[in-house]
Amino acid sequence: MRGRAALLAGALALASVAWAGEPEGALQVLGAEGVLRLYRFETEAWPLEAGSPLPDNSLVELDAGAKLRLRYSNFLDFVVSGPARLTVYLVPSPTAGEFDDDRVILKLDEGFLLVDGRFQFGRPADVVLSLPDRSVPLPPDRRFFARAGQGRSAFYVPLTWSAGTFAPAALSQGAFTLLSQAAAKDAAVPADLAAELNRPVRLFVVARDFDQDLGLWPRPAVLGPLLAERMASIPGIQVVDGSGDTYFAYRANAALKGGQDFFLKELARAQGARWVLVGNCVTDTPPQENAPNRRSIRGQAEVRLLEADGESGGLELVSEAAVTRVARAGRPEEQAGRQAFEAASDEVARYMGWHIENLLQGRAHAQVVLRLEADGVDNAALDALRGRLGSLDSVQRYFRRSFSKRTAFFDLVLRKEPADFDRQWAAARDGSWRFVRVPGGEPDLRRYRAERAP
């Protein structure tokens, strides 16, 4: 165990040193396959190693079957497929402000290039693609292939987000227009390069559980292993070794409690992950208003999905929480507490699965806010309305704005689309109250009338 801890500490130290020395905004080498050569001067070949930057005036030649993977910052990926010839230039950006920003120019003389902007999420990238017959700024948040050769160039876009069929396209003012609805049939995109569209995202999971009443960690752990198992079942996600392991949870305990994201991200980078899913699940007995024999145990799970690297430490992509209650019902506290752990962990893992599936398709979760107005509401109907909103997993959070003259106003923050909310609302069943939709109104407003159930 002591040797394992020393190995972990060494890996984190190396990751920290490497991270501190990376130039921001530069192209980094992620990996290389096959026979390829890097020239920084005309006749001298240089080694090309993963993790190293491509400096200004770098020329890379790739033989047939070779591939070179590059990344700009932490959100824009490139893959070059041989035979190919690519030169990288860094020039002063004309839009540079008080910082010395560089514009990256990718000059593709020959070969195929995949540009994968799934995880750009609107962040600026000052990158220009120079082809034999044109030079174009990269369109944001797009996936496409560029081909260069014999003084000409062409673009192809995937008709689906996963590898499959492709269509030739024209690029104008940052937007692609399909030249033909039919898929290209002349082997326009090499199969090995097309397969890069399905290259999985490496994810590291570290989470802790704590029983506040007993002052103990549950054994075995609940949240970490459950998240690792659920995320591993999502196509496009590769859960790295050590995910959900209590070994890492123990050592990251202070960081998980205190929100020390820099340590958690270094831990993920040491495991070779692009994203890190961090979580905290706590159970306790809330202040009771009922008789002791009706006591319940509350489970509270919070998880966040973070980019493991990038400028300013990367983004927090998703933040989710789940609160559940489990009746004690005369059972031992350990038994009821474990059920509360499992209920909260299961709920928050379900929420995260939906978010990650959307992220993998390049859709960042933008919080959708709906306004809800309910008429004919008394205190009993208000409790029923709150219960219904709390039961819909399309609703991330809700806030009561006002309640007067038997009319209640709420703001809803959705984790899914409004259409999903409407479907779940229509399928919900209540006990003594029902809420009837009042047609009309604004697109972001839902109006209902509370009625006593017959």
Secondary structure, DSSP 8 states (H G I E B T S, - for coil): -HHHHHHHHHHHHHHHHHHHHS-TT-EEEEEEESSEEEESSSS-EE---TT-B--TTEEEEE-TT-EEEEEETTTEEEEEEEEEEEEEEEEE-TT--SS--EEEEEEEEEEEEEEE-TT-TT----EEEEETTEEEE--TT-EEEEEEETTEEEEEEESSSSSS-EEEEEEETTEEEES-SS---S--S-HHHHGGGG--EEEEEEEEEEETTTTB--SS-SHHHHHHHHHHTSTTEEE-TTTT-HHHHHHTHHHHHHT-HHHHHHHHHHTT-SEEEEEEEEEE-----S-GGG-EEEEEEEEEEEESSSGGG--EEEEEEEEEEEE-TT--HHHHHHHHHHHHHHHHHHHHHHHHHHHHTT-----EEEEEEEES--HHHHHHHHHHHHH-TTEEEEEEEEEETTEEEEEEEESS-HHHHHHHHHH---SSEEEEE---S-TTEEEEEEEE--
